Amino acid sequence: MEAVDLSRRLGDFAQVAGEVLRDVQDVTEQQIRHWIVNPFLVALGWDPHDKKQVFFDFPSGTEGGHIDYALLNTDGKPGLFLDVRERTANVTEPGSIVEAAKAAKVELVLLTNGREFSLWYVPLNEPAAPLFVLALKDLSDNSESLLGLTAEFRLSETGTQALRRSAIRLAVLQMLEDNAEKTFDALVDWVQAQVAPGALDETTQVAIRDATLIWLTEEHLTMPAFQPTEGKRMHELTPTTPRDWDSFPRGPSGTFQYKYDTTKTLDLRQSAKEVREQLRLQGLRTPNATSFGGFYHALRTRAGLSK
């Protein structure tokens, strides 16, 4: 499954789930399961009715205890525990499910109250670490970070490492917002100390270096020597996402009009480089260095253009 396809599926899911939460004020945990969690799993490519994929009320090992959902890997063993909480519950503290996950050697824990989703990485001999906390409405905009959760990966080691890399990259980029006056190696060393002091595994090291390089690639564009000779400078541009654009009613298929200023248009029949330049000359940019590709392909897919 491609990120663009997952973004569309999550967007459709979030719209329906949002209507449920709006119309049913006192939604119960059972209703959250049926109306939100099951469709969420379907959006990720899982089949909640396939017992080889999804195990409901998985025994937790404690007397009478159970986990709401266990997603099974290709060996039929749980690879992720999913805990459904009541609509006002906190999902930023995993609680006792972490110990159940460690006992079962399950590395991923997903918590939801229907409005928010939080994913945790649970190494056997270390504290659980949050990979993301996303509101329902933000899921589709973070499809690239969620690809490792899709049924295509079936919670394999590859999928888990993809989830960790995405989360670490985002965390590193956020840290670098406040510290861009260092050399590459100095930045990497500084970020490593912030993310995970001590010995780091290969996945963490690679993700940190990737994110730092992405940051520096974007940051150099704000330096005087790289400023454009016409139009606004990078820090002056307004962030935009695919949701801000509608098909241009007077233009050919593949052209779009900015919702908030109808004088601004984009021609997605052009190359990615040309579309990025169109954005810049109109005072716009995508939110960060890694999001332009998703922006470009999302609009081209909406227009029915080949990738």
C-alpha positions as CSV (number, residue, x, y, z in Angstrom):
1,M,0.0,0.0,0.0
2,E,1.3,3.4,-1.0
3,A,1.3,6.4,1.4
4,V,-1.1,8.2,-0.9
5,D,-3.6,5.4,-0.9
6,L,-3.3,5.0,2.8
7,S,-3.9,8.7,3.3
8,R,-7.1,8.5,1.2
9,R,-8.4,5.5,3.2
10,L,-7.6,7.1,6.5
11,G,-9.2,10.3,5.4
12,D,-12.5,8.5,4.5
13,F,-12.4,6.6,7.8
14,A,-11.8,9.8,9.8
15,Q,-14.7,11.5,8.2
16,V,-17.1,8.8,9.1
17,A,-15.7,8.2,12.6
18,G,-15.8,12.0,13.2
19,E,-19.5,12.0,12.4
20,V,-20.1,9.1,14.8
21,L,-18.4,11.0,17.7
22,R,-20.3,14.1,16.8
23,D,-23.7,12.4,16.7
24,V,-23.3,10.0,19.6
25,Q,-22.3,12.1,22.6
26,D,-21.9,9.3,25.2
27,V,-20.3,6.7,23.0
28,T,-19.3,3.5,24.9
29,E,-16.2,1.5,24.6
30,Q,-18.1,-1.2,22.8
31,Q,-19.3,1.3,20.3
32,I,-15.8,2.7,19.9
33,R,-14.7,-0.9,19.0
34,H,-17.4,-1.4,16.4
35,W,-17.7,2.1,14.9
36,I,-14.1,3.3,15.1
37,V,-11.5,0.7,15.9
38,N,-12.8,-2.0,13.4
39,P,-13.0,0.5,10.5
40,F,-9.6,1.9,11.5
41,L,-8.1,-1.6,11.1
42,V,-9.9,-2.0,7.8
43,A,-8.4,1.3,6.6
44,L,-5.0,-0.2,7.4
45,G,-5.7,-3.3,5.4
46,W,-6.6,-5.7,8.3
47,D,-9.7,-7.9,8.4
48,P,-11.2,-7.8,11.9
49,H,-13.3,-10.9,11.0
50,D,-10.3,-13.0,10.0
51,K,-9.2,-14.9,13.1
52,K,-5.8,-15.4,11.6
53,Q,-5.3,-11.6,11.6
54,V,-7.2,-10.3,14.6
55,F,-7.7,-11.9,18.0
56,F,-10.4,-10.3,20.2
57,D,-10.1,-10.4,24.0
58,F,-6.7,-11.9,23.9
59,P,-5.8,-13.5,27.3
60,S,-3.4,-11.2,29.1
61,G,-1.9,-13.9,31.4
62,T,-3.5,-12.4,34.5
63,E,-6.5,-14.1,36.1
64,G,-9.6,-13.0,34.1
65,G,-7.6,-10.4,32.2
66,H,-7.6,-9.8,28.5
67,I,-6.4,-7.4,25.8
68,D,-9.1,-5.9,23.6
69,Y,-7.3,-6.7,20.4
70,A,-4.2,-8.6,19.4
71,L,-3.0,-8.2,15.8
72,L,-1.3,-11.4,14.7
73,N,1.8,-11.7,12.6
74,T,2.3,-14.3,9.8
75,D,3.3,-16.9,12.4
76,G,0.0,-16.5,14.2
77,K,1.6,-14.8,17.2
78,P,0.6,-11.4,18.6
79,G,2.7,-8.5,17.3
80,L,0.6,-5.6,18.6
81,F,-1.8,-5.2,21.5
82,L,-4.6,-2.7,21.0
83,D,-6.3,-1.2,24.1
84,V,-9.7,0.6,23.7
85,R,-10.4,3.2,26.4
86,E,-13.4,5.2,27.2
87,R,-13.9,8.4,25.3
88,T,-12.5,10.8,27.9
89,A,-9.5,8.5,29.0
90,N,-5.9,9.5,28.6
91,V,-4.0,7.7,25.9
92,T,-0.6,9.3,26.6
93,E,0.1,6.8,29.6
94,P,0.1,3.2,28.5
95,G,-0.2,1.8,32.0
96,S,-0.4,-1.9,32.8
97,I,-0.7,-3.1,29.2
98,V,3.1,-2.5,28.9
99,E,3.8,-5.3,31.3
100,A,1.3,-7.6,29.5
101,A,3.1,-6.8,26.3
102,K,6.5,-7.5,27.7
103,A,5.3,-10.8,29.2
104,A,4.0,-11.8,25.7
105,K,7.1,-10.4,23.9
106,V,4.9,-8.0,22.0
107,E,6.8,-4.9,20.8
108,L,3.9,-2.6,19.8
109,V,1.0,-1.3,21.9
110,L,-1.7,0.9,20.4
111,L,-4.1,2.9,22.6
112,T,-7.2,4.7,21.5
113,N,-10.3,6.5,23.0
114,G,-11.8,7.0,19.6
115,R,-10.6,10.6,19.4
116,E,-6.8,10.0,19.7
117,F,-4.5,7.2,18.9
118,S,-1.1,6.6,20.5
119,L,1.4,3.9,19.5
120,W,4.2,2.7,21.8
121,Y,7.3,0.7,21.2
122,V,7.9,-1.8,24.0
123,P,11.4,-3.3,24.1
124,L,11.8,-6.2,26.5
125,N,14.4,-4.7,28.9
126,E,13.7,-0.9,28.5
127,P,10.9,1.5,29.2
128,A,8.1,1.9,26.6
129,A,8.7,4.8,24.2
130,P,5.9,6.6,22.4
131,L,6.1,6.6,18.6
132,F,3.2,8.9,18.0
133,V,0.1,10.5,19.5
134,L,-2.3,11.5,16.8
135,A,-5.8,13.0,16.8
136,L,-8.4,11.3,14.6
137,K,-8.4,14.2,12.2
138,D,-4.6,14.1,11.8
139,L,-4.2,10.4,10.8
140,S,-4.5,10.9,7.0
141,D,-1.9,13.7,7.0
142,N,0.6,11.3,8.7
143,S,0.1,8.3,6.4
144,E,3.8,7.9,5.7
145,S,4.4,7.4,9.5
146,L,1.7,4.8,9.7
147,L,2.7,2.5,6.8
148,G,4.5,0.1,9.1
149,L,1.1,-0.6,10.8
150,T,-0.6,-1.8,7.6
151,A,-1.5,-5.4,7.1
152,E,1.0,-5.6,4.2
153,F,3.8,-5.7,6.8
154,R,1.9,-8.0,9.2
155,L,3.9,-6.5,12.1
156,S,7.1,-7.9,10.8
157,E,10.5,-6.6,12.0
158,T,10.6,-4.5,8.8
159,G,7.3,-2.8,9.7
160,T,8.3,-2.2,13.3
161,Q,11.6,-0.6,12.3
162,A,9.8,1.5,9.7
163,L,7.5,2.8,12.4
164,R,10.4,3.5,14.7
165,R,12.4,5.3,12.0
166,S,9.5,7.5,11.1
167,A,8.9,8.5,14.8
168,I,12.5,9.2,15.5
169,R,12.9,11.3,12.4
170,L,9.9,13.4,13.4
171,A,11.2,13.8,16.9
172,V,14.7,14.8,15.7
173,L,13.3,17.3,13.2
174,Q,11.4,18.9,16.0
175,M,14.5,19.1,18.2
176,L,16.5,20.7,15.4
177,E,14.0,23.5,15.1
178,D,15.8,25.1,18.1
179,N,19.3,24.2,17.2
180,A,20.7,24.7,13.7
181,E,24.0,26.3,14.4
182,K,26.1,23.2,14.6
183,T,28.1,21.0,12.1
184,F,26.4,17.8,10.9
185,D,28.4,15.5,13.3
186,A,27.9,17.8,16.2
187,L,24.2,17.9,15.5
188,V,24.0,14.1,15.3
189,D,25.9,13.8,18.6
190,W,23.7,16.4,20.3
191,V,20.4,14.7,19.0
192,Q,21.6,11.3,20.1
193,A,22.2,12.6,23.6
194,Q,18.6,14.0,23.6
195,V,16.9,10.9,22.0
196,A,18.6,8.0,23.7
197,P,21.7,8.6,25.9
198,G,24.1,5.7,25.9
199,A,24.5,2.9,23.4
200,L,22.1,3.1,20.4
201,D,20.9,0.4,18.1
202,E,21.5,0.7,14.3
203,T,17.9,1.7,13.6
204,T,18.0,4.7,16.0
205,Q,21.5,5.8,14.7
206,V,20.4,5.6,11.0
207,A,17.1,7.5,11.7
208,I,18.9,10.2,13.6
209,R,21.4,10.8,10.8
210,D,18.6,10.7,8.1
211,A,16.5,13.2,10.0
212,T,19.5,15.5,10.6
213,L,20.4,15.4,6.9
214,I,16.8,16.3,6.0
215,W,16.9,19.2,8.4
216,L,20.1,20.5,7.1
217,T,19.0,20.2,3.5
218,E,15.9,22.3,4.3
219,E,17.7,24.7,6.6
220,H,20.4,25.7,4.0
221,L,17.6,27.1,1.9
222,T,17.1,29.9,4.5
223,M,20.8,31.0,4.3
224,P,21.4,34.3,2.3
225,A,23.4,32.6,-0.4
226,F,20.5,30.3,-1.3
227,Q,17.7,32.8,-1.2
228,P,15.7,33.2,-4.4
229,T,16.2,36.3,-6.4
230,E,12.5,36.8,-6.7
231,G,9.5,36.0,-4.5
232,K,9.5,35.4,-0.8
233,R,12.2,33.8,1.3
234,M,11.6,30.3,2.8
235,H,10.6,31.4,6.3
236,E,8.1,33.9,4.8
237,L,6.2,31.2,2.8
238,T,2.8,30.0,4.0
239,P,2.5,26.2,4.6
240,T,-0.1,24.4,2.5
241,T,-1.5,20.8,2.3
242,P,-3.5,19.0,-0.4
243,R,-6.7,19.9,1.5
244,D,-6.2,23.5,0.6
245,W,-6.7,22.9,-3.1
246,D,-9.7,22.3,-5.3
247,S,-9.9,21.4,-9.0
248,F,-9.6,24.6,-11.0
249,P,-13.1,24.9,-12.6
250,R,-11.9,26.9,-15.6
251,G,-8.7,24.9,-16.2
252,P,-7.9,21.5,-17.8
253,S,-7.8,18.3,-15.7
254,G,-4.7,18.4,-13.4
255,T,-5.0,22.1,-12.5
256,F,-5.9,23.2,-9.0
257,Q,-7.1,26.4,-7.3
258,Y,-6.1,27.6,-3.8
259,K,-9.2,27.7,-1.6
260,Y,-8.1,30.8,0.3
261,D,-7.0,32.9,-2.7
262,T,-8.5,32.0,-6.1
263,T,-5.8,33.9,-7.9
264,K,-3.3,31.1,-7.0
265,T,-3.3,28.0,-9.1
266,L,-1.2,25.0,-9.6
267,D,-0.6,22.9,-12.8
268,L,0.1,19.3,-11.6
269,R,0.7,18.2,-15.1
270,Q,4.2,19.6,-14.7
271,S,7.2,18.0,-13.0
272,A,7.7,18.0,-9.2
273,K,10.4,20.6,-9.4
274,E,8.2,22.9,-11.5
275,V,5.3,22.5,-9.1
276,R,7.5,23.3,-6.1
277,E,8.6,26.4,-7.9
278,Q,5.0,27.4,-8.7
279,L,4.2,27.1,-5.0
280,R,7.2,29.3,-4.0
281,L,6.4,32.0,-6.4
282,Q,2.9,32.2,-5.0
283,G,4.2,32.5,-1.5
284,L,3.5,28.9,-0.5
285,R,5.3,25.8,0.6
286,T,4.5,22.4,2.1
287,P,4.9,22.1,5.9
288,N,8.4,20.5,6.0
289,A,11.2,19.1,3.9
290,T,9.6,15.6,3.7
291,S,6.0,16.5,2.9
292,F,6.3,17.8,-0.7
293,G,6.4,14.4,-2.3
294,G,3.1,13.4,-0.6
295,F,1.6,16.8,-1.5
296,Y,2.6,16.4,-5.2
297,H,1.4,12.7,-5.5
298,A,-1.8,13.3,-3.6
299,L,-2.9,16.1,-6.0
300,R,-1.8,14.1,-9.1
301,T,-3.7,11.1,-7.9
302,R,-6.8,13.2,-7.3
303,A,-6.5,14.5,-10.9
304,G,-6.1,11.0,-12.3
305,L,-2.6,11.6,-13.5
306,S,0.0,8.9,-13.7
307,K,2.7,8.9,-11.1
